[in-house]
Amino acid sequence: MRIKKENSVEVIAKISAVKAAIEKQKSSGKSIGFVPTMGFLHEGHLSLVRESLRRTGYTVVSIFVNPTQFGPKEDLQEYPRNLEKDMAFLEELGVDLVFIPDTLEMYPEGFKTYVEVTDLQDNFEGRSRPGHFRGVCTVVLKFFEIINPDVAYFGQKDAQQSVIIKKMVGDLNLDVEIQVLPTVREKDGLALSSRNVYLTKDQRKAASILVNCLRKAKNMVEAGEKDPYVITKEMTRMIGRQTLADLDYIAIVDVGNFEPLDKIKKEALIAVAVYFGKVRLIDNMIVQSKE
């Protein structure tokens, strides 16, 4: 990874200025790495930034709380924000450019164009959060058009999102490599998430059930269990014993296309979403079956 630069990170709010800055770097032969975020950065985001700094010549981070991916009953206004802290992290790492547009810059008056990956967006996260993936794909495609990255980085925690973005990139022949990096976890295994700050002390303790039931499922598969029903039943039982947890869904799916599996043959992705009060957390794990 590059040593921190002496000059400050460049901060841009306008699309035209970002395009000009990127074009300058492209013309000098630099590869562009891109990490899209909604801010309130944690080690999960920073792991993506470090990988971009390691692999590419010029790293761009966006900070934009995208309103189109929030439902009417979701936490858009309450979503945590701390731009000063975010910028301190990015300055320390030596990021080249931070793009911080406002909502009107990304969605000007009269905006009517949206991007959807049909079928893939309808289950699991899509069923629980209608319209979510339409908002994600729209803003990501806009970012790709504005920033023109060679490589874009996403986290495995948002597994369905990563599959959908890869499908969008392939279907639309976009010239960008999608890199999905491992989930970063806290000491007790809880996946890092900006929403973790919403948890009460008791909810935070209870939230370890997500990774615990995933680990139990992984052990079952490695011991020879191939029936998703049996695994789901055990995970449901474990979550049901945690009084502060309210199960949303458990999914056992194909790693590549997120299609539900009738039987685990070689590899599968197990995903779970659980409410703790009003706080909804997700996690997943890839498991390998012994033939």
Buried (B, 14 or more C-beta within 10 A) or exposed (E): EEEEEEEEBBBBEEBEEBBEBBEEBBEEEBBBBBBBBBBBBBEBBBBBBBBBBEBBBBBBBBBBBBBBBBEEEBBEEEBBBBBEEBBEBBBEBBBBBBBBBEEEBBBEEEEEEEBBBEEBBEBBBBEBBEBBBBBBBBBBBBBBEBBBBBBBBBBBBBBBBBBBBBBBBEEEEBEBBBBBBEBBBBEEBBBBBBBBEBBEEEBBBBBBBBBBBBEBBBEBBEEEBBBBEEBBEBBBEBBEEBEBBEBBBBBBBBBEEBEEBEEBEEBBBBBBBBBBBEBBBBBBBEBEBEE
